[in-house]
Amino acid sequence: MNKLQQMIDELLGTFTQQELERLTGVDQGSISKFKNGKIKNPSMAKGDAIRGFYFSWKQEKAPAVQS
């Protein structure tokens, strides 16, 4: 399983494919193909959209550091 598949699996634990399409701009068919490993070399734009959303989402989920 590649890193993009892992990101999508984690996102799909919280969001539906329809929600991810709305949030990332990547169509549900491509999300499904990425998840199932059917696309080995995703386009830069689609991969970057998913990665960008994933890292923003992870940052929002992270607990704030208290000083």
mmJSON file of the N, C-alpha and C atoms, coordinates in Angstrom:
{"data_MODEL":{"atom_site":{
"group_PDB":["ATOM","ATOM","ATOM","ATOM","ATOM","ATOM","ATOM","ATOM","ATOM","ATOM","ATOM","ATOM","ATOM","ATOM","ATOM","ATOM","ATOM","ATOM","ATOM","ATOM","ATOM","ATOM","ATOM","ATOM","ATOM","ATOM","ATOM","ATOM","ATOM","ATOM","ATOM","ATOM","ATOM","ATOM","ATOM","ATOM","ATOM","ATOM","ATOM","ATOM","ATOM","ATOM","ATOM","ATOM","ATOM","ATOM","ATOM","ATOM","ATOM","ATOM","ATOM","ATOM","ATOM","ATOM","ATOM","ATOM","ATOM","ATOM","ATOM","ATOM","ATOM","ATOM","ATOM","ATOM","ATOM","ATOM","ATOM","ATOM","ATOM","ATOM","ATOM","ATOM","ATOM","ATOM","ATOM","ATOM","ATOM","ATOM","ATOM","ATOM","ATOM","ATOM","ATOM","ATOM","ATOM","ATOM","ATOM","ATOM","ATOM","ATOM","ATOM","ATOM","ATOM","ATOM","ATOM","ATOM","ATOM","ATOM","ATOM","ATOM","ATOM","ATOM","ATOM","ATOM","ATOM","ATOM","ATOM","ATOM","ATOM","ATOM","ATOM","ATOM","ATOM","ATOM","ATOM","ATOM","ATOM","ATOM","ATOM","ATOM","ATOM","ATOM","ATOM","ATOM","ATOM","ATOM","ATOM","ATOM","ATOM","ATOM","ATOM","ATOM","ATOM","ATOM","ATOM","ATOM","ATOM","ATOM","ATOM","ATOM","ATOM","ATOM","ATOM","ATOM","ATOM","ATOM","ATOM","ATOM","ATOM","ATOM","ATOM","ATOM","ATOM","ATOM","ATOM","ATOM","ATOM","ATOM","ATOM","ATOM","ATOM","ATOM","ATOM","ATOM","ATOM","ATOM","ATOM","ATOM","ATOM","ATOM","ATOM","ATOM","ATOM","ATOM","ATOM","ATOM","ATOM","ATOM","ATOM","ATOM","ATOM","ATOM","ATOM","ATOM","ATOM","ATOM","ATOM","ATOM","ATOM","ATOM","ATOM","ATOM","ATOM","ATOM","ATOM","ATOM","ATOM","ATOM","ATOM","ATOM","ATOM"],
"id":[1,2,3,4,5,6,7,8,9,10,11,12,13,14,15,16,17,18,19,20,21,22,23,24,25,26,27,28,29,30,31,32,33,34,35,36,37,38,39,40,41,42,43,44,45,46,47,48,49,50,51,52,53,54,55,56,57,58,59,60,61,62,63,64,65,66,67,68,69,70,71,72,73,74,75,76,77,78,79,80,81,82,83,84,85,86,87,88,89,90,91,92,93,94,95,96,97,98,99,100,101,102,103,104,105,106,107,108,109,110,111,112,113,114,115,116,117,118,119,120,121,122,123,124,125,126,127,128,129,130,131,132,133,134,135,136,137,138,139,140,141,142,143,144,145,146,147,148,149,150,151,152,153,154,155,156,157,158,159,160,161,162,163,164,165,166,167,168,169,170,171,172,173,174,175,176,177,178,179,180,181,182,183,184,185,186,187,188,189,190,191,192,193,194,195,196,197,198,199,200,201],
"type_symbol":["N","C","C","N","C","C","N","C","C","N","C","C","N","C","C","N","C","C","N","C","C","N","C","C","N","C","C","N","C","C","N","C","C","N","C","C","N","C","C","N","C","C","N","C","C","N","C","C","N","C","C","N","C","C","N","C","C","N","C","C","N","C","C","N","C","C","N","C","C","N","C","C","N","C","C","N","C","C","N","C","C","N","C","C","N","C","C","N","C","C","N","C","C","N","C","C","N","C","C","N","C","C","N","C","C","N","C","C","N","C","C","N","C","C","N","C","C","N","C","C","N","C","C","N","C","C","N","C","C","N","C","C","N","C","C","N","C","C","N","C","C","N","C","C","N","C","C","N","C","C","N","C","C","N","C","C","N","C","C","N","C","C","N","C","C","N","C","C","N","C","C","N","C","C","N","C","C","N","C","C","N","C","C","N","C","C","N","C","C","N","C","C","N","C","C","N","C","C","N","C","C"],
"label_atom_id":["N","CA","C","N","CA","C","N","CA","C","N","CA","C","N","CA","C","N","CA","C","N","CA","C","N","CA","C","N","CA","C","N","CA","C","N","CA","C","N","CA","C","N","CA","C","N","CA","C","N","CA","C","N","CA","C","N","CA","C","N","CA","C","N","CA","C","N","CA","C","N","CA","C","N","CA","C","N","CA","C","N","CA","C","N","CA","C","N","CA","C","N","CA","C","N","CA","C","N","CA","C","N","CA","C","N","CA","C","N","CA","C","N","CA","C","N","CA","C","N","CA","C","N","CA","C","N","CA","C","N","CA","C","N","CA","C","N","CA","C","N","CA","C","N","CA","C","N","CA","C","N","CA","C","N","CA","C","N","CA","C","N","CA","C","N","CA","C","N","CA","C","N","CA","C","N","CA","C","N","CA","C","N","CA","C","N","CA","C","N","CA","C","N","CA","C","N","CA","C","N","CA","C","N","CA","C","N","CA","C","N","CA","C","N","CA","C","N","CA","C","N","CA","C","N","CA","C","N","CA","C","N","CA","C"],
"label_alt_id":[null,null,null,null,null,null,null,null,null,null,null,null,null,null,null,null,null,null,null,null,null,null,null,null,null,null,null,null,null,null,null,null,null,null,null,null,null,null,null,null,null,null,null,null,null,null,null,null,null,null,null,null,null,null,null,null,null,null,null,null,null,null,null,null,null,null,null,null,null,null,null,null,null,null,null,null,null,null,null,null,null,null,null,null,null,null,null,null,null,null,null,null,null,null,null,null,null,null,null,null,null,null,null,null,null,null,null,null,null,null,null,null,null,null,null,null,null,null,null,null,null,null,null,null,null,null,null,null,null,null,null,null,null,null,null,null,null,null,null,null,null,null,null,null,null,null,null,null,null,null,null,null,null,null,null,null,null,null,null,null,null,null,null,null,null,null,null,null,null,null,null,null,null,null,null,null,null,null,null,null,null,null,null,null,null,null,null,null,null,null,null,null,null,null,null,null,null,null,null,null,null],
"label_comp_id":["MET","MET","MET","ASN","ASN","ASN","LYS","LYS","LYS","LEU","LEU","LEU","GLN","GLN","GLN","GLN","GLN","GLN","MET","MET","MET","ILE","ILE","ILE","ASP","ASP","ASP","GLU","GLU","GLU","LEU","LEU","LEU","LEU","LEU","LEU","GLY","GLY","GLY","THR","THR","THR","PHE","PHE","PHE","THR","THR","THR","GLN","GLN","GLN","GLN","GLN","GLN","GLU","GLU","GLU","LEU","LEU","LEU","GLU","GLU","GLU","ARG","ARG","ARG","LEU","LEU","LEU","THR","THR","THR","GLY","GLY","GLY","VAL","VAL","VAL","ASP","ASP","ASP","GLN","GLN","GLN","GLY","GLY","GLY","SER","SER","SER","ILE","ILE","ILE","SER","SER","SER","LYS","LYS","LYS","PHE","PHE","PHE","LYS","LYS","LYS","ASN","ASN","ASN","GLY","GLY","GLY","LYS","LYS","LYS","ILE","ILE","ILE","LYS","LYS","LYS","ASN","ASN","ASN","PRO","PRO","PRO","SER","SER","SER","MET","MET","MET","ALA","ALA","ALA","LYS","LYS","LYS","GLY","GLY","GLY","ASP","ASP","ASP","ALA","ALA","ALA","ILE","ILE","ILE","ARG","ARG","ARG","GLY","GLY","GLY","PHE","PHE","PHE","TYR","TYR","TYR","PHE","PHE","PHE","SER","SER","SER","TRP","TRP","TRP","LYS","LYS","LYS","GLN","GLN","GLN","GLU","GLU","GLU","LYS","LYS","LYS","ALA","ALA","ALA","PRO","PRO","PRO","ALA","ALA","ALA","VAL","VAL","VAL","GLN","GLN","GLN","SER","SER","SER"],
"label_asym_id":["A","A","A","A","A","A","A","A","A","A","A","A","A","A","A","A","A","A","A","A","A","A","A","A","A","A","A","A","A","A","A","A","A","A","A","A","A","A","A","A","A","A","A","A","A","A","A","A","A","A","A","A","A","A","A","A","A","A","A","A","A","A","A","A","A","A","A","A","A","A","A","A","A","A","A","A","A","A","A","A","A","A","A","A","A","A","A","A","A","A","A","A","A","A","A","A","A","A","A","A","A","A","A","A","A","A","A","A","A","A","A","A","A","A","A","A","A","A","A","A","A","A","A","A","A","A","A","A","A","A","A","A","A","A","A","A","A","A","A","A","A","A","A","A","A","A","A","A","A","A","A","A","A","A","A","A","A","A","A","A","A","A","A","A","A","A","A","A","A","A","A","A","A","A","A","A","A","A","A","A","A","A","A","A","A","A","A","A","A","A","A","A","A","A","A","A","A","A","A","A","A"],
"label_entity_id":["1","1","1","1","1","1","1","1","1","1","1","1","1","1","1","1","1","1","1","1","1","1","1","1","1","1","1","1","1","1","1","1","1","1","1","1","1","1","1","1","1","1","1","1","1","1","1","1","1","1","1","1","1","1","1","1","1","1","1","1","1","1","1","1","1","1","1","1","1","1","1","1","1","1","1","1","1","1","1","1","1","1","1","1","1","1","1","1","1","1","1","1","1","1","1","1","1","1","1","1","1","1","1","1","1","1","1","1","1","1","1","1","1","1","1","1","1","1","1","1","1","1","1","1","1","1","1","1","1","1","1","1","1","1","1","1","1","1","1","1","1","1","1","1","1","1","1","1","1","1","1","1","1","1","1","1","1","1","1","1","1","1","1","1","1","1","1","1","1","1","1","1","1","1","1","1","1","1","1","1","1","1","1","1","1","1","1","1","1","1","1","1","1","1","1","1","1","1","1","1","1"],
"label_seq_id":[1,1,1,2,2,2,3,3,3,4,4,4,5,5,5,6,6,6,7,7,7,8,8,8,9,9,9,10,10,10,11,11,11,12,12,12,13,13,13,14,14,14,15,15,15,16,16,16,17,17,17,18,18,18,19,19,19,20,20,20,21,21,21,22,22,22,23,23,23,24,24,24,25,25,25,26,26,26,27,27,27,28,28,28,29,29,29,30,30,30,31,31,31,32,32,32,33,33,33,34,34,34,35,35,35,36,36,36,37,37,37,38,38,38,39,39,39,40,40,40,41,41,41,42,42,42,43,43,43,44,44,44,45,45,45,46,46,46,47,47,47,48,48,48,49,49,49,50,50,50,51,51,51,52,52,52,53,53,53,54,54,54,55,55,55,56,56,56,57,57,57,58,58,58,59,59,59,60,60,60,61,61,61,62,62,62,63,63,63,64,64,64,65,65,65,66,66,66,67,67,67],
"pdbx_PDB_ins_code":[null,null,null,null,null,null,null,null,null,null,null,null,null,null,null,null,null,null,null,null,null,null,null,null,null,null,null,null,null,null,null,null,null,null,null,null,null,null,null,null,null,null,null,null,null,null,null,null,null,null,null,null,null,null,null,null,null,null,null,null,null,null,null,null,null,null,null,null,null,null,null,null,null,null,null,null,null,null,null,null,null,null,null,null,null,null,null,null,null,null,null,null,null,null,null,null,null,null,null,null,null,null,null,null,null,null,null,null,null,null,null,null,null,null,null,null,null,null,null,null,null,null,null,null,null,null,null,null,null,null,null,null,null,null,null,null,null,null,null,null,null,null,null,null,null,null,null,null,null,null,null,null,null,null,null,null,null,null,null,null,null,null,null,null,null,null,null,null,null,null,null,null,null,null,null,null,null,null,null,null,null,null,null,null,null,null,null,null,null,null,null,null,null,null,null,null,null,null,null,null,null],
"Cartn_x":[0.859,0.0,0.898,0.635,1.458,0.922,1.699,1.368,0.024,-0.232,-1.496,-2.679,-2.546,-3.612,-3.838,-2.766,-2.892,-3.619,-3.287,-3.955,-5.447,-5.775,-7.18,-7.924,-7.311,-7.951,-8.249,-7.295,-7.494,-8.602,-8.602,-9.643,-11.022,-11.085,-12.377,-12.897,-12.077,-12.553,-13.386,-13.242,-13.957,-14.951,-14.579,-15.383,-15.868,-16.995,-17.448,-16.693,-16.761,-16.125,-16.757,-18.063,-18.754,-18.227,-18.035,-17.494,-16.067,-15.259,-13.881,-13.848,-14.761,-14.83,-15.092,-16.044,-16.381,-15.208,-14.527,-13.457,-12.139,-11.871,-10.585,-10.692,-11.894,-12.048,-11.657,-11.357,-11.001,-12.26,-12.596,-13.839,-13.827,-15.03,-15.181,-14.581,-14.675,-14.102,-12.6,-11.932,-10.48,-10.131,-10.908,-10.665,-10.762,-11.787,-11.973,-10.81,-10.377,-9.261,-7.967,-7.721,-6.531,-6.59,-7.747,-7.926,-7.66,-8.11,-7.971,-6.664,-5.801,-4.51,-4.595,-5.695,-5.872,-5.154,-4.768,-4.005,-2.626,-1.629,-0.275,0.437,0.157,0.801,-0.259,-0.787,-1.844,-1.324,-2.219,-1.811,-1.349,-0.416,0.12,-0.993,-1.904,-2.956,-3.855,-4.275,-5.162,-4.428,-3.222,-2.434,-2.149,-1.779,-1.494,-2.74,-3.901,-5.153,-5.466,-5.292,-5.566,-4.541,-3.264,-2.21,-2.405,-2.699,-2.896,-4.036,-5.157,-6.29,-5.946,-5.279,-4.911,-4.061,-3.021,-2.134,-2.834,-3.71,-4.492,-5.408,-6.052,-6.96,-6.204,-5.037,-4.233,-3.8,-3.445,-3.004,-4.15,-5.354,-6.526,-6.849,-6.61,-6.902,-5.885,-4.669,-3.591,-3.91,-3.625,-3.871,-2.923,-3.412,-2.586,-1.521,-0.338,0.763,0.666,0.65,0.574,1.985,2.257,3.596,3.568],
"Cartn_y":[-1.182,0.0,1.236,2.152,3.365,4.434,5.472,6.531,7.204,7.456,8.091,7.194,5.886,4.958,5.011,5.08,5.154,6.429,7.536,8.806,8.704,8.161,8.042,7.117,5.995,5.088,5.804,6.584,7.309,8.352,9.072,10.076,9.432,8.261,7.586,7.01,6.995,6.626,7.735,8.948,10.112,10.69,10.679,11.301,10.251,10.53,9.682,10.099,9.272,9.637,10.908,11.054,12.25,13.494,13.395,14.531,14.841,13.794,14.021,14.685,14.293,14.928,16.426,16.757,18.166,18.912,18.282,18.942,19.044,18.068,18.046,18.43,18.314,18.567,17.369,16.228,15.002,14.148,13.717,12.973,11.635,11.167,9.936,8.724,8.677,7.558,7.471,8.616,8.634,8.275,8.783,8.455,6.944,6.329,4.885,4.133,4.586,3.928,4.073,5.251,5.433,4.475,4.433,3.609,2.141,1.682,0.274,-0.033,0.96,0.749,0.556,0.995,0.825,1.906,2.995,4.053,4.054,3.661,3.564,4.913,5.728,7.039,8.125,8.561,9.581,10.898,11.663,12.979,13.822,14.701,15.558,16.375,16.909,17.775,17.01,15.806,15.027,14.569,14.07,13.632,14.783,15.936,17.111,17.601,17.532,17.97,17.094,15.789,14.869,15.065,15.141,15.339,16.654,17.719,19.024,18.996,18.394,18.303,17.424,16.299,15.369,16.067,16.787,17.432,18.57,19.297,20.34,19.712,18.625,17.914,17.367,16.773,16.226,17.339,18.478,19.603,20.1,20.149,20.575,19.578,18.283,17.235,17.197,17.646,17.554,18.423,17.913,18.721,19.916,21.013,22.221,21.993,22.484,22.344,23.478,23.122,24.112,24.47,25.75,26.129,26.629],
"Cartn_z":[0.0,0.0,0.0,-0.922,-0.968,-0.011,0.142,1.108,0.781,-0.508,-0.899,-0.526,-0.731,-0.341,1.167,1.931,3.388,3.805,3.155,3.462,3.17,1.998,1.608,2.566,2.928,3.889,5.2,5.666,6.921,6.775,5.662,5.427,5.323,4.681,4.517,5.83,6.855,8.182,8.803,8.263,8.788,7.786,6.507,5.453,4.459,3.8,2.697,1.439,0.407,-0.863,-1.426,-1.237,-1.723,-1.007,0.3,1.058,0.62,0.407,-0.043,-1.413,-2.287,-3.602,-3.436,-2.583,-2.356,-1.716,-0.776,-0.028,-0.795,-1.679,-2.388,-3.855,-4.421,-5.849,-6.707,-6.079,-6.799,-6.907,-8.139,-8.338,-7.596,-7.252,-6.469,-7.169,-8.488,-9.242,-9.041,-9.088,-8.88,-7.441,-6.485,-5.074,-4.879,-5.452,-5.342,-5.987,-7.154,-7.842,-7.055,-6.494,-5.653,-4.469,-3.813,-2.616,-2.916,-4.064,-4.433,-5.16,-5.305,-5.955,-7.454,-8.063,-9.506,-10.308,-9.652,-10.311,-9.671,-10.435,-9.893,-9.91,-10.909,-11.036,-11.137,-9.999,-10.031,-10.592,-11.185,-11.683,-10.505,-10.775,-9.717,-9.066,-9.87,-9.331,-8.359,-8.736,-7.868,-6.616,-6.78,-5.626,-4.678,-5.244,-4.414,-3.685,-4.345,-3.711,-2.499,-2.654,-1.541,-0.434,-0.794,0.212,0.969,0.234,0.864,1.865,1.465,2.379,3.572,3.319,4.392,5.446,5.025,5.991,6.736,6.076,6.758,7.802,7.423,8.323,9.523,9.292,10.393,11.346,10.779,11.605,12.487,11.933,12.713,13.817,13.552,14.532,15.664,15.392,16.383,17.592,18.771,19.971,20.012,20.504,20.619,21.682,21.413,22.364,23.372,24.634,25.713,26.15,26.355,26.829,28.244],
"occupancy":[1.0,1.0,1.0,1.0,1.0,1.0,1.0,1.0,1.0,1.0,1.0,1.0,1.0,1.0,1.0,1.0,1.0,1.0,1.0,1.0,1.0,1.0,1.0,1.0,1.0,1.0,1.0,1.0,1.0,1.0,1.0,1.0,1.0,1.0,1.0,1.0,1.0,1.0,1.0,1.0,1.0,1.0,1.0,1.0,1.0,1.0,1.0,1.0,1.0,1.0,1.0,1.0,1.0,1.0,1.0,1.0,1.0,1.0,1.0,1.0,1.0,1.0,1.0,1.0,1.0,1.0,1.0,1.0,1.0,1.0,1.0,1.0,1.0,1.0,1.0,1.0,1.0,1.0,1.0,1.0,1.0,1.0,1.0,1.0,1.0,1.0,1.0,1.0,1.0,1.0,1.0,1.0,1.0,1.0,1.0,1.0,1.0,1.0,1.0,1.0,1.0,1.0,1.0,1.0,1.0,1.0,1.0,1.0,1.0,1.0,1.0,1.0,1.0,1.0,1.0,1.0,1.0,1.0,1.0,1.0,1.0,1.0,1.0,1.0,1.0,1.0,1.0,1.0,1.0,1.0,1.0,1.0,1.0,1.0,1.0,1.0,1.0,1.0,1.0,1.0,1.0,1.0,1.0,1.0,1.0,1.0,1.0,1.0,1.0,1.0,1.0,1.0,1.0,1.0,1.0,1.0,1.0,1.0,1.0,1.0,1.0,1.0,1.0,1.0,1.0,1.0,1.0,1.0,1.0,1.0,1.0,1.0,1.0,1.0,1.0,1.0,1.0,1.0,1.0,1.0,1.0,1.0,1.0,1.0,1.0,1.0,1.0,1.0,1.0,1.0,1.0,1.0,1.0,1.0,1.0,1.0,1.0,1.0,1.0,1.0,1.0],
"B_iso_or_equiv":[0.0,0.0,0.0,0.0,0.0,0.0,0.0,0.0,0.0,0.0,0.0,0.0,0.0,0.0,0.0,0.0,0.0,0.0,0.0,0.0,0.0,0.0,0.0,0.0,0.0,0.0,0.0,0.0,0.0,0.0,0.0,0.0,0.0,0.0,0.0,0.0,0.0,0.0,0.0,0.0,0.0,0.0,0.0,0.0,0.0,0.0,0.0,0.0,0.0,0.0,0.0,0.0,0.0,0.0,0.0,0.0,0.0,0.0,0.0,0.0,0.0,0.0,0.0,0.0,0.0,0.0,0.0,0.0,0.0,0.0,0.0,0.0,0.0,0.0,0.0,0.0,0.0,0.0,0.0,0.0,0.0,0.0,0.0,0.0,0.0,0.0,0.0,0.0,0.0,0.0,0.0,0.0,0.0,0.0,0.0,0.0,0.0,0.0,0.0,0.0,0.0,0.0,0.0,0.0,0.0,0.0,0.0,0.0,0.0,0.0,0.0,0.0,0.0,0.0,0.0,0.0,0.0,0.0,0.0,0.0,0.0,0.0,0.0,0.0,0.0,0.0,0.0,0.0,0.0,0.0,0.0,0.0,0.0,0.0,0.0,0.0,0.0,0.0,0.0,0.0,0.0,0.0,0.0,0.0,0.0,0.0,0.0,0.0,0.0,0.0,0.0,0.0,0.0,0.0,0.0,0.0,0.0,0.0,0.0,0.0,0.0,0.0,0.0,0.0,0.0,0.0,0.0,0.0,0.0,0.0,0.0,0.0,0.0,0.0,0.0,0.0,0.0,0.0,0.0,0.0,0.0,0.0,0.0,0.0,0.0,0.0,0.0,0.0,0.0,0.0,0.0,0.0,0.0,0.0,0.0,0.0,0.0,0.0,0.0,0.0,0.0],
"pdbx_formal_charge":[null,null,null,null,null,null,null,null,null,null,null,null,null,null,null,null,null,null,null,null,null,null,null,null,null,null,null,null,null,null,null,null,null,null,null,null,null,null,null,null,null,null,null,null,null,null,null,null,null,null,null,null,null,null,null,null,null,null,null,null,null,null,null,null,null,null,null,null,null,null,null,null,null,null,null,null,null,null,null,null,null,null,null,null,null,null,null,null,null,null,null,null,null,null,null,null,null,null,null,null,null,null,null,null,null,null,null,null,null,null,null,null,null,null,null,null,null,null,null,null,null,null,null,null,null,null,null,null,null,null,null,null,null,null,null,null,null,null,null,null,null,null,null,null,null,null,null,null,null,null,null,null,null,null,null,null,null,null,null,null,null,null,null,null,null,null,null,null,null,null,null,null,null,null,null,null,null,null,null,null,null,null,null,null,null,null,null,null,null,null,null,null,null,null,null,null,null,null,null,null,null],
"auth_seq_id":[1,1,1,2,2,2,3,3,3,4,4,4,5,5,5,6,6,6,7,7,7,8,8,8,9,9,9,10,10,10,11,11,11,12,12,12,13,13,13,14,14,14,15,15,15,16,16,16,17,17,17,18,18,18,19,19,19,20,20,20,21,21,21,22,22,22,23,23,23,24,24,24,25,25,25,26,26,26,27,27,27,28,28,28,29,29,29,30,30,30,31,31,31,32,32,32,33,33,33,34,34,34,35,35,35,36,36,36,37,37,37,38,38,38,39,39,39,40,40,40,41,41,41,42,42,42,43,43,43,44,44,44,45,45,45,46,46,46,47,47,47,48,48,48,49,49,49,50,50,50,51,51,51,52,52,52,53,53,53,54,54,54,55,55,55,56,56,56,57,57,57,58,58,58,59,59,59,60,60,60,61,61,61,62,62,62,63,63,63,64,64,64,65,65,65,66,66,66,67,67,67],
"auth_comp_id":["MET","MET","MET","ASN","ASN","ASN","LYS","LYS","LYS","LEU","LEU","LEU","GLN","GLN","GLN","GLN","GLN","GLN","MET","MET","MET","ILE","ILE","ILE","ASP","ASP","ASP","GLU","GLU","GLU","LEU","LEU","LEU","LEU","LEU","LEU","GLY","GLY","GLY","THR","THR","THR","PHE","PHE","PHE","THR","THR","THR","GLN","GLN","GLN","GLN","GLN","GLN","GLU","GLU","GLU","LEU","LEU","LEU","GLU","GLU","GLU","ARG","ARG","ARG","LEU","LEU","LEU","THR","THR","THR","GLY","GLY","GLY","VAL","VAL","VAL","ASP","ASP","ASP","GLN","GLN","GLN","GLY","GLY","GLY","SER","SER","SER","ILE","ILE","ILE","SER","SER","SER","LYS","LYS","LYS","PHE","PHE","PHE","LYS","LYS","LYS","ASN","ASN","ASN","GLY","GLY","GLY","LYS","LYS","LYS","ILE","ILE","ILE","LYS","LYS","LYS","ASN","ASN","ASN","PRO","PRO","PRO","SER","SER","SER","MET","MET","MET","ALA","ALA","ALA","LYS","LYS","LYS","GLY","GLY","GLY","ASP","ASP","ASP","ALA","ALA","ALA","ILE","ILE","ILE","ARG","ARG","ARG","GLY","GLY","GLY","PHE","PHE","PHE","TYR","TYR","TYR","PHE","PHE","PHE","SER","SER","SER","TRP","TRP","TRP","LYS","LYS","LYS","GLN","GLN","GLN","GLU","GLU","GLU","LYS","LYS","LYS","ALA","ALA","ALA","PRO","PRO","PRO","ALA","ALA","ALA","VAL","VAL","VAL","GLN","GLN","GLN","SER","SER","SER"],
"auth_asym_id":["A","A","A","A","A","A","A","A","A","A","A","A","A","A","A","A","A","A","A","A","A","A","A","A","A","A","A","A","A","A","A","A","A","A","A","A","A","A","A","A","A","A","A","A","A","A","A","A","A","A","A","A","A","A","A","A","A","A","A","A","A","A","A","A","A","A","A","A","A","A","A","A","A","A","A","A","A","A","A","A","A","A","A","A","A","A","A","A","A","A","A","A","A","A","A","A","A","A","A","A","A","A","A","A","A","A","A","A","A","A","A","A","A","A","A","A","A","A","A","A","A","A","A","A","A","A","A","A","A","A","A","A","A","A","A","A","A","A","A","A","A","A","A","A","A","A","A","A","A","A","A","A","A","A","A","A","A","A","A","A","A","A","A","A","A","A","A","A","A","A","A","A","A","A","A","A","A","A","A","A","A","A","A","A","A","A","A","A","A","A","A","A","A","A","A","A","A","A","A","A","A"],
"auth_atom_id":["N","CA","C","N","CA","C","N","CA","C","N","CA","C","N","CA","C","N","CA","C","N","CA","C","N","CA","C","N","CA","C","N","CA","C","N","CA","C","N","CA","C","N","CA","C","N","CA","C","N","CA","C","N","CA","C","N","CA","C","N","CA","C","N","CA","C","N","CA","C","N","CA","C","N","CA","C","N","CA","C","N","CA","C","N","CA","C","N","CA","C","N","CA","C","N","CA","C","N","CA","C","N","CA","C","N","CA","C","N","CA","C","N","CA","C","N","CA","C","N","CA","C","N","CA","C","N","CA","C","N","CA","C","N","CA","C","N","CA","C","N","CA","C","N","CA","C","N","CA","C","N","CA","C","N","CA","C","N","CA","C","N","CA","C","N","CA","C","N","CA","C","N","CA","C","N","CA","C","N","CA","C","N","CA","C","N","CA","C","N","CA","C","N","CA","C","N","CA","C","N","CA","C","N","CA","C","N","CA","C","N","CA","C","N","CA","C","N","CA","C","N","CA","C","N","CA","C","N","CA","C","N","CA","C"],
"pdbx_PDB_model_num":[1,1,1,1,1,1,1,1,1,1,1,1,1,1,1,1,1,1,1,1,1,1,1,1,1,1,1,1,1,1,1,1,1,1,1,1,1,1,1,1,1,1,1,1,1,1,1,1,1,1,1,1,1,1,1,1,1,1,1,1,1,1,1,1,1,1,1,1,1,1,1,1,1,1,1,1,1,1,1,1,1,1,1,1,1,1,1,1,1,1,1,1,1,1,1,1,1,1,1,1,1,1,1,1,1,1,1,1,1,1,1,1,1,1,1,1,1,1,1,1,1,1,1,1,1,1,1,1,1,1,1,1,1,1,1,1,1,1,1,1,1,1,1,1,1,1,1,1,1,1,1,1,1,1,1,1,1,1,1,1,1,1,1,1,1,1,1,1,1,1,1,1,1,1,1,1,1,1,1,1,1,1,1,1,1,1,1,1,1,1,1,1,1,1,1,1,1,1,1,1,1]
}}}
